[in-house]
Amino acid sequence: PPVKEGQSYTVELSTLSRLGTLSSAASSTLTAVGKLLPPTDVPSFSVTVEADGLHCAWGAAGDIDLRGYEIRIGADWATGDPAWTGAATRAVLPLPAPGANVLWIKALDRSGNESVNAFSASVTLAAPSTIIPTATIGAASVNIAWGASTSTLPIAAYEVRYGADWDTGTYVARLSARSIDIAVDWGGSREFLVAAIDSAGNVG
């Protein structure tokens, strides 16, 4: 007879000898899971940081009714933000903000079940390092120079401002070089600020 998902069944087995003697029954209780069975866990998961995003790759789950995979970003699977869903075993995700990030992946089947355990991978994106410029005053100009900034992503440019702080400072220039000559057309003192900007637009 057909079985029902979630229902437990007891199977008994006895042997019959040539003389017609029936042995004691051996029994086993099984639960029919059918499509209630979750897909297998994703066997592997790797994430690398590239200039165009997070490159993710993972091993395939071998379930017959596999629908695909879901990736989340956050402290754990339950509270993570959905970042990608699909049937492929590779994906490129947008770059997150600088800092430590944990990505999680599970397999999904066509019945809406997800694998029991999430596979995680951690990546850390470092923002451009802080720059301390130096100033050399000439006859009619001041030379502002600075060392190279470091970050996880390539440095795209350096921006120069002057003022009390970066947020309220006055824009001077954005350039790829690490020095600039500025005409002295003001009286008194002026504080110059320099920040590196990486390829994702993060400011050091």
Phi, psi and chi 1 to 4 in degrees:
 res  aa     phi    psi   chi1   chi2   chi3   chi4
   1 PRO       -  155.1   27.5  -35.3      -      -
   2 PRO   -66.3  150.9   25.0  -34.7      -      -
   3 VAL  -106.0  161.6  -63.1      -      -      -
   4 LYS  -111.9  139.7  -64.3 -178.5  178.7 -179.8
   5 GLU   -61.4  136.1  -70.1 -179.3  -17.6      -
   6 GLY    84.6   -7.7      -      -      -      -
   7 GLN   -90.4  138.7 -179.4   67.3   48.3      -
   8 SER   -92.2  141.0  -64.7      -      -      -
   9 TYR  -131.2  141.3  -62.3   87.7      -      -
  10 THR  -106.6  125.7  -60.4      -      -      -
  11 VAL  -108.8  128.7  179.2      -      -      -
  12 GLU  -116.9  141.4  -65.3 -175.1  -14.3      -
  13 LEU  -133.3  127.4  175.4   65.6      -      -
  14 SER  -126.3  155.9  -61.6      -      -      -
  15 THR  -108.8  148.5   58.9      -      -      -
  16 LEU  -117.8  121.1 -176.7   65.3      -      -
  17 SER   -78.4  170.1   71.1      -      -      -
  18 ARG   -62.5  -22.5  -65.6  178.2 -178.5  -86.9
  19 LEU   -89.8    1.5  -58.8  176.7      -      -
  20 GLY    87.7   14.7      -      -      -      -
  21 THR   -88.6  129.7  -57.6      -      -      -
  22 LEU   -97.0  128.0 -170.8   65.7      -      -
  23 SER   -77.8  168.2   69.1      -      -      -
  24 SER   -64.9  147.3  -60.8      -      -      -
  25 ALA   -81.9  137.7      -      -      -      -
  26 ALA   -98.9  136.9      -      -      -      -
  27 SER  -128.5  157.3   64.4      -      -      -
  28 SER  -149.4  138.4  178.7      -      -      -
  29 THR  -106.2  128.3  -60.0      -      -      -
  30 LEU  -125.2  151.3  -55.1  172.7      -      -
  31 THR  -113.0  125.6  -59.8      -      -      -
  32 ALA   -75.0  116.2      -      -      -      -
  33 VAL   -99.2  -38.1  -68.2      -      -      -
  34 GLY    53.1 -127.5      -      -      -      -
  35 LYS   -78.7   -0.5  -67.8 -173.4  176.3 -178.8
  36 LEU   -76.7  -16.9  -62.3  177.0      -      -
  37 LEU   -70.2  125.5 -173.5   68.1      -      -
  38 PRO   -70.4  157.3   27.1  -35.1      -      -
  39 PRO   -67.4  161.3   23.1  -32.0      -      -
  40 THR   -68.5  156.0   54.1      -      -      -
  41 ASP   -66.7  149.7  -65.6  -21.8      -      -
  42 VAL   -64.2  127.1  175.2      -      -      -
  43 PRO   -77.7  -22.3   27.5  -34.6      -      -
  44 SER  -157.1  156.6   60.2      -      -      -
  45 PHE  -158.5  126.3 -174.5   35.9      -      -
  46 SER  -134.3  147.1   63.8      -      -      -
  47 VAL  -136.1  129.2 -179.3      -      -      -
  48 THR  -124.1  147.2   56.9      -      -      -
  49 VAL   -93.4  122.7  179.3      -      -      -
  50 GLU  -123.6  169.3  -56.6  -68.8  -14.0      -
  51 ALA   -62.8  -28.5      -      -      -      -
  52 ASP   -96.9    1.7   61.4  -21.3      -      -
  53 GLY   147.5 -172.8      -      -      -      -
  54 LEU   -89.4  117.9  -60.6  179.4      -      -
  55 HIS   -92.3  113.3  -73.3 -122.6      -      -
  56 CYS  -108.7  141.1  -53.6      -      -      -
  57 ALA  -144.6  146.0      -      -      -      -
  58 TRP  -152.1  159.9   54.6   92.6      -      -
  59 GLY   -78.6  149.4      -      -      -      -
  60 ALA   -79.1  141.5      -      -      -      -
  61 ALA   -84.5  139.7      -      -      -      -
  62 GLY   -96.0   21.8      -      -      -      -
  63 ASP   -72.7  143.6  -58.8   81.0      -      -
  64 ILE   -64.8  -40.7  -64.8  176.0      -      -
  65 ASP   -97.7   28.6   62.1  -18.1      -      -
  66 LEU   -64.0  131.1 -176.7   71.3      -      -
  67 ARG   -97.8  -34.3  177.5  168.0   63.1   86.7
  68 GLY   160.9 -150.6      -      -      -      -
  69 TYR  -140.3  155.9  -52.9   89.3      -      -
  70 GLU  -130.2  136.6 -179.0  177.2  -18.7      -
  71 ILE  -114.5  135.8  -62.2  174.2      -      -
  72 ARG  -126.7  157.1  -61.9 -177.4 -176.4 -178.8
  73 ILE  -124.0  126.7  -60.6  179.1      -      -
  74 GLY   163.8 -171.1      -      -      -      -
  75 ALA   -68.6  -32.0      -      -      -      -
  76 ASP  -155.2  174.5   52.6   42.8      -      -
  77 TRP   -64.3  -43.7  173.3  -97.4      -      -
  78 ALA   -62.5  -37.6      -      -      -      -
  79 THR  -105.2    0.5   61.4      -      -      -
  80 GLY   -69.8  154.2      -      -      -      -
  81 ASP   -87.0  129.0  -65.2  -37.8      -      -
  82 PRO   -57.9  130.0  -24.2   35.1      -      -
  83 ALA  -118.3  -25.6      -      -      -      -
  84 TRP  -165.6  142.9 -176.0   88.7      -      -
  85 THR  -140.6  134.5  -58.3      -      -      -
  86 GLY   178.6  179.6      -      -      -      -
  87 ALA   -99.2  -10.4      -      -      -      -
  88 ALA   -73.7  171.9      -      -      -      -
  89 THR  -112.4   18.9   55.2      -      -      -
  90 ARG  -145.8  149.8  -69.4 -178.8  179.4  -85.8
  91 ALA  -158.7  151.7      -      -      -      -
  92 VAL  -116.6  118.8  178.7      -      -      -
  93 LEU  -104.4  153.2  -53.0 -175.9      -      -
  94 PRO   -59.9  149.2  -22.1   32.9      -      -
  95 LEU   -68.0  131.4  -70.7  166.8      -      -
  96 PRO   -80.7  177.8   30.3  -34.2      -      -
  97 ALA   -66.1  154.5      -      -      -      -
  98 PRO   -56.2  146.9  -25.8   35.4      -      -
  99 GLY   129.4 -172.7      -      -      -      -
 100 ALA   -85.5  134.0      -      -      -      -
 101 ASN  -134.3  138.4  -61.4  -88.5      -      -
 102 VAL  -116.2  127.7 -176.9      -      -      -
 103 LEU  -107.0  142.5  -71.5   79.2      -      -
 104 TRP  -127.2  145.6  -53.4   81.7      -      -
 105 ILE  -136.7  141.8 -172.7  168.7      -      -
 106 LYS  -135.9  156.5  -80.2 -168.3  175.7 -173.1
 107 ALA   -89.1  149.0      -      -      -      -
 108 LEU  -125.1  140.1  -50.0  172.8      -      -
 109 ASP  -107.5  178.4   67.7   18.1      -      -
 110 ARG   -76.2   -8.2  -61.2 -175.4 -173.8  -81.0
 111 SER   -94.7    1.7  -61.7      -      -      -
 112 GLY    90.3    5.0      -      -      -      -
 113 ASN   -81.3  149.5  -58.7  -48.7      -      -
 114 GLU  -117.5  154.3   59.4 -175.6   38.8      -
 115 SER   -60.9  155.9   51.1      -      -      -
 116 VAL   -67.4  -46.9  176.1      -      -      -
 117 ASN  -111.7  137.1  -58.8  -61.0      -      -
 118 ALA   -90.8  137.4      -      -      -      -
 119 PHE   -91.0  133.9 -155.2  123.5      -      -
 120 SER  -116.2  154.7   66.8      -      -      -
 121 ALA  -143.9  138.6      -      -      -      -
 122 SER  -112.1  139.5  -60.7      -      -      -
 123 VAL  -135.1  146.1  -66.1      -      -      -
 124 THR  -123.8  125.6  -61.6      -      -      -
 125 LEU  -105.9  121.2  -86.3   71.7      -      -
 126 ALA   -93.2  128.7      -      -      -      -
 127 ALA   -70.5  161.5      -      -      -      -
 128 PRO   -54.7  139.5  -27.4   36.2      -      -
 129 SER   -70.7  157.5   57.6      -      -      -
 130 THR   -68.5  141.7  -58.8      -      -      -
 131 ILE  -110.4  135.9  -69.2  174.0      -      -
 132 ILE  -116.1  102.6  -59.0  176.6      -      -
 133 PRO   -78.3  162.5   29.4  -33.8      -      -
 134 THR  -119.7  150.7   60.1      -      -      -
 135 ALA  -121.7  134.6      -      -      -      -
 136 THR  -124.4  117.1  -56.7      -      -      -
 137 ILE   -90.1  128.7  -60.8  175.6      -      -
 138 GLY  -106.3 -162.7      -      -      -      -
 139 ALA   -66.5  -42.7      -      -      -      -
 140 ALA  -132.1    5.4      -      -      -      -
 141 SER  -148.4  166.8   66.1      -      -      -
 142 VAL  -123.7  133.7   59.2      -      -      -
 143 ASN   -98.0  121.3  177.0  -95.3      -      -
 144 ILE  -103.8  124.7  -52.1  -62.5      -      -
 145 ALA  -133.1  156.9      -      -      -      -
 146 TRP  -157.7  158.9   55.3   90.4      -      -
 147 GLY   -82.2  170.8      -      -      -      -
 148 ALA   -69.6  142.0      -      -      -      -
 149 SER   -91.5  151.3  176.1      -      -      -
 150 THR  -117.2  148.4   58.4      -      -      -
 151 SER  -163.3  170.4   69.2      -      -      -
 152 THR   -65.9  -43.6  -58.8      -      -      -
 153 LEU   -93.5  159.6  -60.3  174.0      -      -
 154 PRO   -61.1  144.7  -21.6   32.2      -      -
 155 ILE   -78.2  124.1  -61.5  -61.5      -      -
 156 ALA   -91.5  -34.1      -      -      -      -
 157 ALA  -167.7  169.1      -      -      -      -
 158 TYR  -120.8  140.9  -64.0   93.2      -      -
 159 GLU  -118.4  138.6 -174.1  167.8  -49.2      -
 160 VAL  -114.1  134.3 -179.2      -      -      -
 161 ARG  -137.7  167.4  -60.7 -176.8 -176.2 -174.7
 162 TYR  -133.3  148.8   68.1   84.0      -      -
 163 GLY   147.4 -173.2      -      -      -      -
 164 ALA   -74.3  -32.2      -      -      -      -
 165 ASP  -152.1  169.1   57.5   64.6      -      -
 166 TRP   -66.1  -44.7 -178.9 -100.1      -      -
 167 ASP   -63.0  -35.6  -69.5  -22.5      -      -
 168 THR  -103.1    1.2   62.1      -      -      -
 169 GLY   -68.4  157.9      -      -      -      -
 170 THR   -89.4  129.5  -60.2      -      -      -
 171 TYR   -65.4  137.4  173.2   85.3      -      -
 172 VAL  -114.1  -54.3  175.0      -      -      -
 173 ALA  -166.8  158.8      -      -      -      -
 174 ARG  -126.2  128.6 -179.7  175.5  -71.0 -164.4
 175 LEU  -151.4  164.6   63.8  162.9      -      -
 176 SER   -94.0  -20.1   58.2      -      -      -
 177 ALA   -71.8  171.1      -      -      -      -
 178 ARG  -115.4   29.4  -62.0 -152.4  -54.2  -88.9
 179 SER  -160.9  157.6   68.5      -      -      -
 180 ILE  -152.5  141.3 -176.6  173.0      -      -
 181 ASP   -99.7  126.9  -70.8  -43.7      -      -
 182 ILE  -120.8  128.5  -58.2  170.6      -      -
 183 ALA   -64.7  137.1      -      -      -      -
 184 VAL   -86.3   98.6  177.5      -      -      -
 185 ASP  -123.0   28.2   55.9    2.9      -      -
 186 TRP  -136.7  160.3   71.1   91.1      -      -
 187 GLY  -106.0  156.3      -      -      -      -
 188 GLY    85.0 -152.8      -      -      -      -
 189 SER  -106.5  156.4   64.0      -      -      -
 190 ARG  -147.4  129.4  178.8  169.6  -72.1 -174.7
 191 GLU   -98.2  124.5 -178.5  174.6   -1.4      -
 192 PHE  -100.6  141.2  -74.0   93.1      -      -
 193 LEU  -123.3  140.2  -49.9  167.3      -      -
 194 VAL  -130.0  135.1 -179.6      -      -      -
 195 ALA  -135.0  143.1      -      -      -      -
 196 ALA   -87.3  149.2      -      -      -      -
 197 ILE  -127.2  124.9  -57.4  170.5      -      -
 198 ASP   -86.7  179.6   68.1   20.3      -      -
 199 SER   -66.4  -15.8   57.6      -      -      -
 200 ALA   -96.1    0.7      -      -      -      -
 201 GLY    90.2    6.6      -      -      -      -
 202 ASN   -73.7  134.8  -61.4  -52.8      -      -
 203 VAL  -102.2  132.4  178.9      -      -      -
 204 GLY   -79.4      -      -      -      -      -
